[in-house]
């Protein structure tokens, strides 16, 4: 027997599926109680309504991007409990990449058709705004075609303190040096209790949002993210969405929302709590229904796996993330899912969608509407981590320089 959906839940589902606004308590009730299939059906309807005529006649296109995450140092003073990447600044495990190494990685990215760099690392005690200005200017001088979609509010807070400047000045200088948009890093969980529990040395969630709002006002858009599975409650997950939605109502500066799951290896939390695949899919769906003012919802195959990532395309996601040519942070905590461009195209197509490579700002670069014309270069692949595996790199014939 099919369980009858309560009238108030059905009303919220129908309203959101049609592109209408639902409120905070409705979103929480949907996340907690709506049947999974009904939730996914409503979220997919909301996605199709938003993108019909924009991403294909019926909104059937799902996108991906080719990018590289360049982690410039693992030295970090924040010591987040979920992180397996960082090293204490005075540890003998600390490393920092030199500029020539960073530029070589950018060159590999361009060679492989990548369009975006995510420049992210630890909160190094000595790296102020000047460090990022130098690197961004060098990247833009050598590779003006690369979009620098990097950093987040936490890095801005830290570098401004190191350089003894205001956050406004730091952001203005980063933009002038070549930063194109913020990657939304460091959001983790925005509500106070779970944030304090996992990242007690970081700025508050309210401060994270204030910095992002400042960036939006200075002409730098960003993405927004969420880390699931570190012991937060259902209510705190939906509160995280509310906090993002409130800022988006004022600025319109968040291009996308990207939830991802905590990885349990090599960190202080030791996997005591994690998010299930069903919890993740429910969150994706509720995010599409609740965040009416955020254009894009991204499925994170890197942390939840390719099958769950593919399923997210039926639960409101319109983007399957990236062929990430390098990634060292979540992979250090146990995320070992790998893919390549051909496989990502196949995953999207097998989900009944038309694959398309996109830019950082979600313009379509190549629509793969004919399988006969699909790319066949298997070098365009995600790999685990250049710091975690012997000789690891996105391009097998290119050697990594020694990390210094």
C-alpha positions, 0 to 999 in steps of 0.5 A: 500500500502506498503511504499517503503524504500529509496534505501540508507536505504535499502542498509544500512539494507542489509549490516548490516543484512549481518554482514557488518559495517554501519556508524553513519549517516546511523544508525541515519537515520535507527533509525529515518526513517526505517519501524519498521518491516524492521528494526526488520527483518534486526536486526534478520538476523544479530543476526542469522548470528552471532550466527548460529552454535554457539547458535544452528544450526540456532542461535535459542538459547536465553539466561538468567542468574540467579543473585542477585543485592546486593545494599550495601548502598543508601548513595550517593553524586552524586544525579542524577535526575533520581534516586529514590534509593539514599539518601543524606549521612547525611540523616536519610534515609541512610542505609548500609549493614553489611558484614554478611548480604551481605554474607547471600545474597550470600548464598541465591543466591547459594542456588537458582542456581545463578551464578553472583553477581552484587555489586552496591550502592551509592557513599558513601563519606567514601567508598574507594578501601579498602571497596570493597577489603574487601567485594570482598575478603570475598565473594570469600573466602566463595563463590568462585563459584560466579562471581562478575560482579559489579560496573562501571566507576563511582564507580571506579572514586569515590573510587579512589578519596576517597582513593587518588589513581589512577584509574589504581591502584584502578582497579588493586586492585579490580581485585586482590580482586576478581572482575571478570568484570565490570557491566557497571553501570553509563553510563546513557547517554554518550553525554555531554548535556543529561548527564549534564542534568540528572547527573551533578555531575558525571564524563563526558561520555568521562571519563566514557569510558576512565575508561572502556578502562583502565579496559579492558587494565588491563584484566577486561571486562565489559558490556555497558549500556544506559538509555533511556527516560530522554529527550535525542534526537534521535541523542544523542541516536545514538551518545551514541552507536558511543562512545561505538563502538569507544572504542570497536574498540580499546579494544574489552572489552565490552561483551554486550550492554544493553539499559534500560528505565527511570522509572518515580516514586520518582525522580526529573524528575517526568516522564516528558519524557519517552521512548515508547516501539517502541522507545526501540525496534527500539534502540535494532534493531539499536544497533544490526545493528550498534554495529557489534563489540559487541557480545551480545544485551540484552533485559531489561524486568525488565524496559520495561515489559515482553511483550516488552522484549519478542519482543526484541528477534525478534529485534536483542536481543539474551539475555533476561537478568536475573532472578534477585533475588534482585534489589533495584535501578530501582524498587525504581523508579517504575519498578515492573515487576516480573518474575521467571525462569519458566516464563522466559523460557516460554517467550523465548520459546514462542518467537520461541527461545530455552531457555538456562541458561548462565554464565557471559561470555555467556557460556551455562550452561543448554539448555532447549531444551525439555519442559518435562525437564524444571525446576519447582522450583518457588522459583527461582524468581525475586522480587521487592526490599528488601528495598521497600516491607515488608519482601521482599526477593527472598526466602520466607522462609528466613528472611531479617536481619534488614538494618543498 
